[in-house]
Amino acid sequence: MRALVTGATGFVGEQLALALARDDVDVRCLVRSREKARALEEEGFDLHVGDVFDARTLRGAGDGVDVAYYLVHAMAGGGDFEEREVTGARYFARMAREEGVARTVYLGGLGGEATSPHLRSRHRTAMILEAQGPPLTYFRAAMVVGPRSESYRTLRYLVERLPLMIAPAWLDTPTQPIGIDDVVSYLAAAPRIEPSAGREVQIGGPDVLSYGDMLDRMATALGRRSRPRVRVPLLSPRLSSLWLGLVTPVDTKVARPLVEGLKTATVVTDPSGATLFGIEPAPFDEVLRRAVAADEVRD
Ligand SMILES: NC(=O)c1ccc[n+]([C@@H]2O[C@H](COP(=O)([O-])OP(=O)(O)OC[C@H]3O[C@@H](n4cnc5c(N)ncnc54)[C@H](OP(=O)(O)O)[C@@H]3O)[C@@H](O)[C@H]2O)c1
């Protein structure tokens, strides 16, 4: 089987490319910069240099490909990311259809799509891929936990660097995080699970937690005491994201749409798609432990 992995220099895409290669899948990585993808090239991956916002550069990416993964978001570019994401999804879907790709697989977010520009845009991307490309498996997840994830790094920074946490109302919003290893297992299995074609698959770990709970559990995973919280219920998403940009390494451009999404519950409401896969995702404490351990190996 041959797979095209878009977003292979990113957190989820890189882990997926490595896992597929371990399963003897022939992997082609679509990357914007050969320089940035040097580690992938050294691992022996076939690279196709292209940008989903430039249709010309996508030509040939899907040649001989059975499954094309779309693991891209445009938040880092700031500004009108919604418009850019529509364009990227259209070009990618058209390329995949014209080049005879049998299946596309996409990972979007959980939660009501109308409530924040970020969640709305993730869902719209799925609708375009589904309408204009080959049969789609549309995975939906809340926070994906792993050492390179922006969300994990943000939680870790907040716990490690701040003597106390400001506690906006969104700290109480329920969410259902999932570990990167489990997400990769779902993504990699999708082409073999025929009934997952043309449907939504909501995935999540076994724990439904508030963001506040996650901070406390991160403190435990790091062997620290939980931080006291100061209630500031009226903190706006704009101020929250500026604050996150100030106290963590997360780019404010990325923090803003993410924070807007934190007002929305991101939990699995329909587990029927996930049951097709027979995967039992690891508990939150376990995936945190793995991520902290991986950080220690790298430091
Ligand atoms: N991480 C999570 O917690 C989470 C949760 C739910 C869903 N998801 C979804 O999973 C997918 C991947 O997320 P991630 O966390 O892995 O993101 P990430 O680490 O920020 O990676 C994004 C990837 O997209 C690539 N990219 C951006 N614009 C591109 C363009 N115009 N053309 C080609 N490639 C482009 C980036 O390439 P460069 O390296 O060149 O910038 C990078 O490889 C997204 O659809 C996201 O919504 C993630």
The ligand as an ORCA input file, in Angstrom:
! r2SCAN-3c Opt
* xyz 0 1
  N      -2.701     18.514     17.903
  C      -3.936     18.345     18.379
  O      -4.159     18.389     19.615
  C      -5.072     18.089     17.407
  C      -6.339     17.804     17.933
  C      -7.397     17.555     17.054
  C      -7.196     17.621     15.691
  N      -5.957     17.929     15.220
  C      -5.794     18.024     13.773
  O      -4.697     17.255     13.332
  C      -4.129     17.876     12.176
  C      -2.630     18.038     12.398
  O      -2.408     18.806     13.570
  P      -0.956     18.948     14.241
  O      -1.172     19.167     15.699
  O      -0.062     17.835     13.785
  O      -0.475     20.316     13.601
  P       1.005     20.912     13.436
  O       1.980     20.205     14.318
  O       0.874     22.386     13.627
  O       1.361     20.590     11.925
  C       0.699     21.195     10.883
  C       1.302     20.696      9.594
  O       0.618     21.306      8.501
  C       1.593     21.698      7.551
  N       1.064     22.773      6.719
  C       0.555     23.960      7.129
  N       0.184     24.685      6.059
  C       0.466     23.942      4.964
  C       0.326     24.162      3.564
  N      -0.164     25.313      3.107
  N       0.711     23.187      2.712
  C       1.222     22.022      3.176
  N       1.397     21.764      4.494
  C       1.030     22.711      5.379
  C       2.751     22.157      8.398
  O       3.915     22.251      7.605
  P       5.175     23.222      7.997
  O       6.028     22.371      8.886
  O       5.770     23.545      6.701
  O       4.603     24.417      8.728
  C       2.789     21.032      9.427
  O       3.445     19.903      8.899
  C      -4.881     19.190     11.974
  O      -5.888     18.973     11.004
  C      -5.495     19.449     13.337
  O      -6.684     20.201     13.270
  C      -4.878     18.150     16.041
*
